Amino acid sequence: MKGAPTVMFKKRASPQYGSHAWRRAIIGLLILLLAGAAWGRIFWRQAPGMGRSVFESTPEWQRLYQAQVRINGSRGDLAIMGCAQPLTQVMAQLHKAFEAYDPQINLSPAADAGWCLIRTPESALRILALSPAAEGQTLLIIITQAWSDVRRAAQTPTRDPQARWPVYAGSRPHIYVENESAAIRLEIASAAERPARIGAFFEGALAQAGYQRLLGSASAQPPSDTHWAVFQKGPELCCLLIQAAATEPESTITLLHKRLQMK
């Protein structure tokens, strides 16, 4: 058959590794990490390789950022890659490079996003692929953890004693991520309540704690499935996003805390 081979991706989903909470955690880290990070200019010119070498040896791929993070108290490595290729082509290369490990790959119906889980004997790689506005460009967000850390990260986290935000009564924490070098803390929790009521609690609690509301959802708008706001107190920045679940009577609470470098 002429032309590029067609790759049939498996459509399996793992609730532990492929959940919406994981995707939101990675996207949240991406937004704040790139906001203050210097983008690297590392181009690789070797022949494309197999396994992990695909990240360093594919000519059209470059590493933009990397850092160590803590996920629910366990260690992990975060890497962000820029690929001058369409998302479907990038996912096909990942499938080929890690074919021996039977990777789980899922694509959105519009092929503008993808999710990949790769289990090697030593570690697990979670990869979120996004297709930005520029055609033929793909962004890879990769979190790698040793299996001992994967098991710790899968446990229900305890509340962060150093967190600088209030706790909604009855909420359940799911994922806690920290990058000390970037002064970023991220928590994703859930609560059996609508976004408007949870948002009202955080709005009042943060205002009482001395935070100033910079922007967000209009307070006069009717109840909706989303509530968001950004607050600041000196060098402390707090971003709040509350989203109603699609099928369950509960909401997901995402809190990002960033300490700004102010001079």
C-alpha positions in Angstrom: 0.0 0.0 0.0 1.4 3.4 -1.0 1.6 6.4 1.3 1.9 6.6 5.1 0.5 3.6 7.0 -2.8 4.0 8.9 -2.4 3.6 12.6 -5.5 2.2 14.4 -5.4 3.7 17.9 -7.0 1.8 20.8 -9.9 3.6 22.3 -9.5 2.4 25.8 -9.7 4.7 28.8 -8.2 4.2 32.2 -10.0 6.0 35.0 -6.8 6.1 37.1 -4.5 7.6 34.5 -6.8 9.1 31.8 -9.2 11.1 33.9 -10.3 14.6 33.3 -8.7 15.6 36.6 -5.3 14.6 35.3 -5.8 16.5 32.1 -6.9 19.7 33.9 -3.9 19.4 36.3 -1.5 19.2 33.3 -3.2 22.1 31.5 -3.1 24.2 34.6 0.6 23.6 35.1 1.2 24.4 31.4 -0.5 27.8 31.6 1.4 29.0 34.6 4.8 27.4 33.8 4.9 28.8 30.3 3.7 32.2 31.5 7.0 32.8 33.2 9.4 30.4 31.6 12.0 31.1 28.9 11.2 28.9 26.0 14.2 26.8 25.0 15.6 26.6 21.4 16.9 23.1 21.3 16.7 21.4 17.9 17.6 17.8 17.5 19.1 16.6 14.2 19.6 12.9 14.7 17.6 10.2 13.0 14.2 9.5 14.7 14.5 6.7 17.3 12.4 4.3 19.2 11.2 4.4 22.7 12.2 7.5 24.7 14.7 8.6 22.1 11.8 9.7 19.9 11.6 12.9 22.0 15.3 13.8 21.4 15.9 12.5 17.9 12.9 13.6 15.9 14.0 16.6 13.8 10.7 18.5 13.9 10.4 18.2 17.7 12.0 20.5 20.3 12.0 20.5 24.0 10.6 23.8 25.3 10.5 23.3 29.1 11.3 20.7 31.7 11.1 20.6 35.5 10.6 18.3 38.5 7.2 18.4 40.1 5.5 16.7 43.1 2.2 15.0 42.5 0.2 14.0 45.6 3.6 14.0 47.4 5.3 11.8 44.9 8.0 12.8 42.4 7.6 13.3 38.7 9.2 14.9 35.7 7.4 17.4 33.6 8.4 18.1 30.0 6.8 20.2 27.3 7.7 19.6 23.6 6.9 21.6 20.5 6.3 19.6 17.4 6.2 21.1 13.9 3.8 18.3 12.8 0.0 17.7 12.8 -1.3 16.1 15.9 -2.3 12.9 14.1 1.2 12.5 12.8 2.7 13.1 16.2 0.5 10.5 17.8 1.3 8.0 15.1 5.0 8.5 15.8 4.4 7.9 19.5 2.5 4.8 18.8 5.3 3.5 16.6 8.1 4.4 19.1 6.4 2.7 22.0 4.5 0.0 20.2 6.3 -2.7 22.2 4.6 -1.4 25.3 1.1 -1.5 23.9 0.4 2.3 24.4 -3.1 3.5 25.2 -3.9 6.4 22.8 -7.1 8.4 22.5 -8.0 11.2 20.1 -10.7 13.7 20.4 -13.4 13.5 17.7 -12.1 16.8 16.1 -8.5 15.5 16.3 -7.4 18.7 18.1 -6.4 16.9 21.3 -5.0 13.5 22.3 -4.2 11.5 25.4 -1.6 8.8 25.7 -0.6 6.4 28.5 2.6 4.4 28.1 3.7 1.8 30.6 7.3 0.8 30.4 8.9 -1.6 32.9 10.6 1.3 34.7 8.0 4.1 34.6 4.7 5.4 33.3 4.4 8.3 30.8 1.2 10.4 30.6 1.1 12.5 27.5 -1.4 15.2 26.6 -1.2 16.4 23.0 -2.8 19.7 22.0 -3.2 21.2 18.6 -2.9 25.0 18.9 -4.3 27.5 16.4 -1.3 27.2 14.1 -1.9 24.5 11.5 0.6 21.6 11.5 1.8 22.4 15.1 1.4 20.1 18.2 2.2 20.7 21.8 3.1 17.7 24.0 2.9 17.8 27.8 4.6 14.8 29.3 4.7 13.6 32.9 7.0 10.7 33.7 7.0 8.8 37.0 8.6 5.7 38.3 6.1 3.0 39.3 6.7 3.5 43.0 5.8 7.2 42.6 2.8 6.3 40.4 1.4 4.2 43.2 1.8 7.0 45.7 0.3 9.5 43.3 -2.8 7.3 42.9 -3.6 7.5 46.6 -6.1 10.1 47.8 -4.0 13.1 48.8 -4.2 14.8 52.1 -4.7 18.6 52.3 -1.6 20.6 51.8 -0.7 22.2 55.1 1.0 25.1 53.3 -1.9 25.9 51.1 -2.8 29.6 51.1 -6.5 29.1 50.1 -9.6 28.2 52.0 -11.2 24.7 51.9 -14.8 24.2 50.9 -16.6 22.1 53.5 -17.2 18.6 52.3 -14.9 18.8 49.3 -12.7 15.9 48.4 -9.1 16.4 47.2 -8.1 14.4 44.1 -4.8 15.8 42.8 -2.2 18.0 44.3 0.8 19.2 42.2 3.7 21.4 43.2 6.6 22.9 41.4 8.8 24.6 43.9 11.2 26.2 41.4 8.3 28.0 39.7 6.5 28.7 43.0 3.3 27.0 41.8 0.8 25.0 43.7 -2.2 23.3 42.1 -5.1 21.4 43.7 -8.1 19.8 42.1 -11.0 18.7 44.3 -14.7 18.0 44.0 -17.8 18.8 46.0 -21.5 17.9 45.7 -22.7 21.4 45.0 -23.3 23.7 42.1 -20.5 26.1 40.9 -22.4 29.3 41.9 -22.6 28.3 45.6 -19.0 27.1 45.8 -17.8 30.2 44.0 -19.7 32.4 46.4 -17.9 30.7 49.3 -14.4 31.2 47.8 -15.2 34.8 46.7 -16.1 35.7 50.3 -13.3 33.7 52.0 -10.6 35.1 49.8 -11.9 38.7 50.1 -11.9 38.2 53.9 -8.3 36.9 53.7 -7.2 40.2 52.0 -7.2 39.1 48.3 -8.4 41.5 45.6 -10.5 40.2 42.8 -8.8 41.1 39.5 -11.3 39.5 37.0 -13.7 36.6 36.6 -17.3 35.6 36.1 -19.8 38.5 36.4 -21.4 38.3 39.8 -24.8 39.3 38.4 -25.0 36.5 35.8 -27.5 33.7 36.2 -26.3 30.3 37.6 -24.2 28.5 35.1 -22.0 25.4 34.8 -18.8 27.4 35.2 -17.4 29.9 37.7 -14.0 31.4 37.5 -12.0 34.3 39.0 -8.4 35.5 39.5 -7.3 37.1 42.9 -4.2 38.8 44.0 -2.7 39.7 47.4 0.7 41.3 47.1 2.9 38.8 45.2 0.3 36.0 45.7 -1.8 35.1 42.7 -4.8 32.7 43.1 -6.8 31.4 40.1 -10.1 29.7 40.7 -12.1 27.5 38.3 -15.2 25.6 39.2 -16.9 23.4 36.6 -20.1 21.3 37.0 -19.8 17.6 36.2 -21.5 16.5 33.0 -23.3 13.5 34.5 -23.1 13.8 38.3 -24.5 16.4 40.7 -21.1 17.7 41.7 -18.5 20.2 40.7 -14.8 20.1 40.1 -12.8 22.8 41.9 -9.4 23.8 40.4 -7.2 26.2 42.4 -3.9 27.5 41.2 -1.6 29.4 43.5 1.4 31.3 42.0 3.9 33.5 43.9 5.0 36.2 41.6 8.6 37.5 41.4 8.0 41.2 42.1 10.8 43.8 42.2 
